Structures are given as C-alpha cells and as structure tokens.
Amino acid sequence: MPLKQLELAISDLTRAFRVDPATLAVSESGAVLSPSIRLADLGSHAFCAEHRLRYPYVGGAMANGIASVEFVEAMSRAGLLGFFGAAGLDPDTVEAAIDRLKRSLPDATYGFNLIHSPNEPRLEAAVADLFIRRGIKLVEASAYLGLTLPIVRYRVHGIHQDSTGRIITPNRVMAKVSRVEVASKFFAPPPADMLRQLVQAGDITAGQAELAGRIPMAQDVTAEADSAGHTDNRPAITLLPTLLALRNRFQEQYDWPEPLRVGAAGGMSTPASAAAAFTMGAAYIVTGSVNQACVESGSSDIVRQMLAEAEQADTIMAPAADMFEMGVKVQVLKRGTMFAMRAAKLYDLYRSYDGLNKIPAADREMLEKTVFRATLDDIWIQTVAFFKQRDPAQIERAEKDAKHKMALVFRWYLGQSSRWANKGDVTRKIDYQVWCGPAMGAFNEWTRGTFLERPENRRVEAVALNILNGAAKLVRTAALRFQGVKLPVGFPDSSVVRGP
Ligand SMILES: Cc1cc2nc3c(=O)[nH]c(=O)nc-3n(C[C@H](O)[C@H](O)[C@H](O)COP(=O)(O)O)c2cc1C
C-alpha cells in the first residue's frame, strides 16, 4: 500500500509528539507534510508477505542455542522472524529444537541457521540434510565464502512448477553476507556444475536442475556490517548502499519476477540506526547483540548483566573457534572478561610454534595454570573424547600433525569459554566469550533511565517494537525537518514505551 500523505496541523503534530507548540515553527507555506508510517511500512511489504510477518524485523541466529527455542517462539508470536542458533550444536540437539518448534509453532514462520563450516564439511552437510528431512523451509545462511553443495541442495530441494507454470521453491534462503563477491553468488542462480552434481547424485532430476537455473539462490540477502561474532567490521552506512546497488544490477540482469531484497544487520539496536537503514532502502533489519541481552536468550543472567553494563567501546576482535587456524576473528565483549587477551595469546603461540611440545616451559606453565586450569595432556584427552563423537578424522589428522593437535587443544578453550558464559559458570567468569557488537553499547545508551535499562525487563518483543516505533517517529520527524520545520534539540524523545 502506498504511503498516505497527511497534512498535519500544528495541533496534530504537538499531540502526536507531545511537544510544546511554542517550540515549533511552521514552514513558510504555513503547512507541513509528514507521511503517516505504520511500523509494517518501514520495510518491504513483499518481505513481510512472503514470510508471513507483521513487521520487517528479524532476530539473527545466535550460535550454541543462544538464539533459543524460547527466543524463536517469542519472536514468532510477536509477528517477527527468529532464527534458531544451530551453529556449534550437534545434529541431535538441533533436531530436538525442530521437534519443539514444530509442536509450539505449527503454522508460524521461523527459521534455522545453516552455517558454512569449512573445518567440518560433513557437519554442514548433515545439518542441511536434517533441515531437508524435517521440512525446515527457511534458513539463515551465514559465514559462506562461496556456495557449497549442501546449501545449494537445500535451496533446490522440492523445486517444481505449479499449474500456471510458476516456479515454486519450498526452501528459502536468507543469506547473510558482508562482501560483494559473496552477495553476487546468492543473487544469482545456483551454479550449473553444482546442479549437475546433484543430478548425478540423484538428489534432483534433470528437470528440476533446469528450473533451478531460473531462480536466485536467495531472495533476501542481509548486508551484515560491524556486528557481534563473525564480522568484517564494515560500516553499515557504506555496506548497505553497496549491496543495494549490487542488487539493482542483478535484478536488472536476471529480471527476477519477485525483485531481490536487501536487509541490514550490524548495529541495528536503536531507532536511529533502524531509521537510517530503512531510509537507505533496507527491506528489513536484523538484530543480534540486543537479543542475547534479552531474557529469552539461551545465555545466562550473569552475561545479561554484563551486557547491560557494556558501552560502545567495550568490544574487541578475538580469534574464532571455528576458523582459528585461518586467523578468522569474531567480535566479543571486552569489559569484565579476559577471554580476548587469552585467546589472542593462544593464537600467537599457535603461529610461533609447530607443536605443543615446542612451546617454551614458562608459556606452557602459564597456559596450564591460568588459561586451561589443567595440563595440556588432560585437555588433549578431553579433546579426543569430543572429536570421537563429532568428527574422528580430526583426531587421526592430529596424531600425525603436531600443529593440528595444538589447534584442537587451543580450540578447546575457545569452545568452552562460550559454554561457560551460557551456563553462567561463576568460576570461569574471567574467561567468558560473549559475542557482542557496538550495537549493545548504543542500545544501553538509548534505554538508559527507561524500563529497558534493566536486564530482567528486556524482552525481544518490547525491544523490537520500541526500535521500530522509535524509527517510525524519527523517519516522520525527519520529513518535517527537511521541510524547514525547526524542531527542538532531542525531539522526538528517547521513544521507549512500556511494552505489553
Ligand atoms: C551471541 C551471538 C551469537 C551469534 N551467532 C551467530 C551464528 O551462529 N550464526 C549467524 O549467522 N550469526 C550469528 N550472530 C550474528 C547475529 O545473527 C546478527 O547477524 C548480528 O549480531 C547482528 O549484528 P549486531 O550484533 O550488531 O546486532 C551472533 C550474534 C550474537 C550476538
């Protein structure tokens, strides 16, 4: 529906925004125009319609079930889209989440994370298979550097034509990317060679492969700017326009019947950031950091309190557990934890030495005493037990390759540090790995002095609707400013209203 233009008399304006008429000036023509904005109008109607949502607002996946089933349920019941945090979990745990959500949300839209795992390709394939087998119709695809067979297989599974000849794709992919070259792969059809491999493997028919050549890999691509966790630290204000321009080029080239959409993630935690993204043309916004701080997240109360105290500059990049050897980093909370420093030390040692037995005695002693609180030999025994279940090939490789063994042992710390945080293990508070972006500090600043300041009041619905409500007010007042209306400093106010 096109936006309705409203001519606002000064009295309407003052009532709507509760400002003193004396502080308002009218433009020279004596009238001001400001579009009436429903929250659903901020983003793309097609996005909300396709995913059956009330609002163009997505809660991104958060690994290890931090984006919990409770989080997905709360999002869904509020007309928002939530992705379960499947990364880092074994397929059985993910399947238990599927069971629960199929029961609790039999007819609602929600999704699961399908994360690229270059170190564990079999796990990525197993999770994609699970989603296909259990009829999960929407995934948030993330950390992809290029397309893989599992994600392509997921996307094209069940593709067919309806009686009018329209191509139907039961499985949808929302791809989260921070690079043009990766976005380009998702805006385009699945690669022909991969489709051929799927035909040869008997996963799809030749007819389906032909249809698959006529669809984009993803209808929705999220531009992930500086965010929690894996991030290229790109500024949203530059990344979003770049991906929107790219989208325009791909839309023109392929002329997709349903135009491609771009969403914005990274730093979306205040009305101002959301208003900026929507005004630039984002079809939807994706939040992360603020959701971990909410009561529904699978994190602990201790972490929620730490997050509530975070300021803008309290984040830092630290080595990532899943791509440690490649030097990939994730953004984490700095305040109140030594995780980032200790993980950086582990990475330095990994780069400097070819095996655990080459580490100087003083360093080894420090690691065993303060970081691992156990001997490296004990940690290796635990590591073997873990990978025997998950991926025995890792152990075989480590037995022959001392550097790989060192990586697996060091990754024990990187993996446990996130679990200690989620469990709220007080004995390990100093080692908590808490994925967090600057969005958190911005949110805390915005909500200071309001009911959303307190961690126990932070519910995903109240957070989301306050962000959207504030964004609508800001967009509306911006329209007034651009018409010469002089508004008082700080107008509109912080916009936090108590939720239901
Ligand atoms: C605790 C936490 C864990 C995350 N884990 C994942 C993940 O497993 N997969 C993923 O695609 N994104 C993950 N993210 C990123 C979010 O889905 C989202 O894209 C991002 O946090 C948005 O940026 P923001 O933190 O600035 O709001 C995680 C974010 C947080 C806060």
The ligand as an SDF file (V2000), in Angstrom:
LIG
                    3D

 31 33  0  0  0  0  0  0  0  0999 V2000
   25.7180  -14.1920   20.7940 C   0  0  0  0  0  0  0  0  0  0  0  0
   25.6820  -14.1060   19.3030 C   0  0  0  0  0  0  0  0  0  0  0  0
   25.8970  -15.2500   18.5530 C   0  0  0  0  0  0  0  0  0  0  0  0
   25.8070  -15.2100   17.1610 C   0  0  0  0  0  0  0  0  0  0  0  0
   25.9390  -16.3620   16.4530 N   0  0  0  0  0  0  0  0  0  0  0  0
   25.6400  -16.3690   15.1270 C   0  0  0  0  0  0  0  0  0  0  0  0
   25.5600  -17.5840   14.4170 C   0  0  0  0  0  0  0  0  0  0  0  0
   25.7750  -18.6490   14.9500 O   0  0  0  0  0  0  0  0  0  0  0  0
   25.2280  -17.5360   13.1040 N   0  0  0  0  0  0  0  0  0  0  0  0
   24.9710  -16.3510   12.4810 C   0  0  0  0  0  0  0  0  0  0  0  0
   24.6300  -16.3500   11.3140 O   0  0  0  0  0  0  0  0  0  0  0  0
   25.0510  -15.1790   13.1220 N   0  0  0  0  0  0  0  0  0  0  0  0
   25.3710  -15.1580   14.4430 C   0  0  0  0  0  0  0  0  0  0  0  0
   25.3850  -13.9750   15.1300 N   0  0  0  0  0  0  0  0  0  0  0  0
   25.1250  -12.7230   14.3980 C   0  0  0  0  0  0  0  0  0  0  0  0
   23.6620  -12.3130   14.5080 C   0  0  0  0  0  0  0  0  0  0  0  0
   22.8110  -13.2540   13.9350 O   0  0  0  0  0  0  0  0  0  0  0  0
   23.4250  -10.9620   13.8140 C   0  0  0  0  0  0  0  0  0  0  0  0
   23.6420  -11.0840   12.4290 O   0  0  0  0  0  0  0  0  0  0  0  0
   24.3370   -9.8610   14.3310 C   0  0  0  0  0  0  0  0  0  0  0  0
   24.5250   -9.9840   15.7100 O   0  0  0  0  0  0  0  0  0  0  0  0
   23.7490   -8.5160   14.0150 C   0  0  0  0  0  0  0  0  0  0  0  0
   24.5950   -7.5020   14.4200 O   0  0  0  0  0  0  0  0  0  0  0  0
   24.5270   -6.7960   15.8680 P   0  0  0  0  0  0  0  0  0  0  0  0
   25.2210   -7.6990   16.8050 O   0  0  0  0  0  0  0  0  0  0  0  0
   25.2720   -5.5250   15.6470 O   0  0  0  0  0  0  0  0  0  0  0  0
   23.0880   -6.5950   16.1950 O   0  0  0  0  0  0  0  0  0  0  0  0
   25.5240  -13.9860   16.5200 C   0  0  0  0  0  0  0  0  0  0  0  0
   25.3380  -12.8400   17.2940 C   0  0  0  0  0  0  0  0  0  0  0  0
   25.3990  -12.8910   18.6610 C   0  0  0  0  0  0  0  0  0  0  0  0
   25.1480  -11.6510   19.4670 C   0  0  0  0  0  0  0  0  0  0  0  0
  1  2  1  0
  2  3  1  0
  2 30  2  0
  3  4  2  0
  4  5  1  0
  4 28  1  0
  5  6  2  0
  6  7  1  0
  6 13  1  0
  7  8  2  0
  7  9  1  0
  9 10  1  0
 10 11  2  0
 10 12  1  0
 12 13  2  0
 13 14  1  0
 14 15  1  0
 14 28  1  0
 15 16  1  0
 16 17  1  0
 16 18  1  0
 18 19  1  0
 18 20  1  0
 20 21  1  0
 20 22  1  0
 22 23  1  0
 23 24  1  0
 24 25  2  0
 24 26  1  0
 24 27  1  0
 28 29  2  0
 29 30  1  0
 30 31  1  0
M  END
$$$$
